[in-house]
């Protein structure tokens, strides 16, 4: 009998880039600057270190579960094996809600970059299509995040190779931007700004 199923396209480098792409998201570009400027200031570095420790602990927990329960990884599978169907069902829906929230914020961040790029060329969206629903301000829908979602969904639906190439290109682009930011920003460090 012929075997059916998906072909394996993931290599070690693809998995590494996939993991890095998941960890270093758009939020590092959109949230960090706002938090540093308006909320935490220099303490933002401390909060990032605490977050890194929490994420590392979570990774250890997942590694422990993966070694004890050799099934498809994920909160649903692990909770199903340990606590049963109902807690796993709740975790599954919470995961869907988490992804919906994350995807919308990432799409909004990408769209803001795209708007900035278009503004550099003197192009802008009509006011009605350039903001969240607020009829008093004349904005009804933010069209660019929707277009970003449609584009990314289309890339993912093409095939796994195209999605992997797209992800790898984005990871290289993100790390290039971070490296450029660090290289240029290191010449503008002012220690007197580290305290009030």
C-alpha positions in Angstrom: 0.0 0.0 0.0 1.3 3.5 -0.8 2.1 5.7 2.1 0.2 9.0 2.2 1.0 12.0 4.2 3.0 15.2 4.2 6.5 15.3 2.9 9.2 16.5 5.2 10.6 19.8 4.2 12.1 21.0 7.5 15.8 20.8 8.0 17.8 21.8 11.1 18.5 25.3 9.8 14.7 25.8 9.0 13.8 24.7 12.6 16.3 27.1 14.1 15.1 30.0 12.0 11.5 29.1 12.8 12.2 29.1 16.5 14.1 32.4 16.3 11.4 33.9 14.2 8.8 32.9 16.8 10.9 34.3 19.7 12.0 37.6 18.1 8.7 38.9 16.9 7.5 42.3 15.6 6.8 43.3 19.2 10.5 43.8 19.9 10.4 46.7 17.4 6.9 48.1 18.2 6.6 47.7 22.0 10.1 48.2 23.2 10.5 51.8 22.1 7.1 52.9 23.5 7.7 51.2 26.8 11.2 52.7 27.2 10.0 56.2 26.3 6.8 56.4 28.2 6.7 53.7 30.9 9.9 51.9 32.2 12.8 53.9 30.9 16.2 52.2 31.7 14.3 49.6 33.9 13.1 48.1 30.6 16.4 46.1 30.4 15.6 44.6 33.8 12.1 43.6 32.7 13.5 42.0 29.5 15.9 40.0 31.6 13.1 38.8 33.9 11.0 37.9 30.8 14.0 35.9 29.4 14.2 33.9 32.7 10.5 33.2 32.6 10.6 32.1 29.0 13.6 29.9 29.7 11.7 28.2 32.6 8.8 27.6 30.2 11.1 26.1 27.7 12.5 23.7 30.4 8.9 22.7 31.3 8.1 22.0 27.7 11.3 20.0 27.3 10.4 18.0 30.4 6.8 17.3 29.1 8.2 16.4 25.6 10.6 13.8 27.1 7.9 12.2 29.3 5.0 12.4 26.8 6.3 11.7 23.4 3.4 13.1 21.4 2.8 16.1 19.3 3.9 19.0 21.5 1.6 21.6 22.8 -0.3 22.7 25.8 -3.4 20.8 24.6 -1.6 17.4 24.3 0.2 17.7 27.6 -2.8 18.8 29.6 -4.9 16.0 27.9 -2.4 13.4 29.1 -2.0 14.8 32.6 -5.4 16.3 33.6 -7.9 15.0 31.1 -10.1 16.3 28.3 -11.9 19.3 29.8 -8.8 21.2 31.0 -7.1 20.4 27.6 -10.2 21.7 25.8 -10.0 25.0 27.8 -6.3 25.3 27.1 -7.0 24.7 23.4 -9.4 27.6 23.2 -7.2 29.8 25.3 -4.4 29.1 22.8 -6.6 30.1 19.9 -7.5 33.3 21.7 -3.8 34.0 22.4 -2.9 33.5 18.8 -5.7 35.8 17.6 -4.5 38.5 20.0 -0.9 38.1 19.0 -1.6 38.0 15.3 -3.7 41.1 15.4 -1.0 43.1 17.3 1.8 41.8 14.9 -0.3 42.7 11.9 -0.9 46.2 13.4 2.8 46.6 14.0 3.7 45.6 10.4 1.1 47.9 9.1 2.5 50.8 11.0 5.9 50.1 9.5 4.3 50.0 6.0 2.4 53.2 6.7 5.7 54.9 7.7 7.4 53.6 4.5 4.5 54.8 2.3 4.6 58.2 4.1 8.2 58.5 3.2 7.2 58.3 -0.5 4.4 60.8 0.1 1.6 58.2 0.0 -1.1 57.7 2.6 -4.3 55.8 3.1 -7.7 57.6 3.1 -8.7 58.6 6.6 -11.7 56.3 6.7 -9.4 53.3 6.0 -6.5 54.3 8.3 -7.7 53.7 11.9 -9.8 51.7 14.2 -13.6 52.1 14.2 -14.3 55.6 15.4 -16.9 57.4 13.3 -16.4 60.7 15.3 -12.8 60.8 14.1 -13.8 59.7 10.6 -12.0 56.3 10.8 -13.9 53.1 10.1 -11.4 50.3 9.4 -7.6 49.9 9.5 -7.2 48.3 6.1 -3.4 47.7 6.0 -3.3 45.2 8.9 -6.1 43.3 7.2 -4.1 43.2 4.0 -1.0 42.0 5.9 -3.0 39.2 7.4 -4.4 38.2 4.0 -0.9 38.3 2.5 0.7 36.2 5.2 -2.2 33.7 5.2 -1.8 33.4 1.4 2.0 32.7 1.8 1.3 30.0 4.5 -1.4 28.4 2.3 1.0 28.1 -0.7 3.2 25.3 0.7 5.5 24.8 3.5 8.7 25.5 1.5 7.4 29.0 0.4 6.3 29.7 4.0 9.8 28.6 5.3 11.6 30.7 2.8 9.4 33.7 3.7 10.0 33.1 7.4 13.8 32.7 6.9 13.9 36.0 4.9 12.1 37.8 7.7 14.4 36.4 10.4 17.4 37.6 8.4 15.8 41.0 7.9 14.9 41.3 11.6 18.3 40.4 12.8 19.9 42.7 10.3 17.8 45.6 11.5 18.7 44.7 15.2 22.4 44.5 14.3 22.2 47.9 12.5 20.4 49.4 15.4 23.0 48.2 17.9 25.9 49.2 15.7 24.6 52.7 15.1 23.1 53.2 18.6 26.2 52.3 20.5 27.7 55.6 19.4 24.9 57.6 21.0 24.8 56.0 24.5 24.6 58.7 27.2 25.0 57.2 30.7 23.5 60.4 32.3 20.1 59.3 30.9 20.2 56.1 33.0 19.1 57.9 36.1 16.6 60.6 37.0 
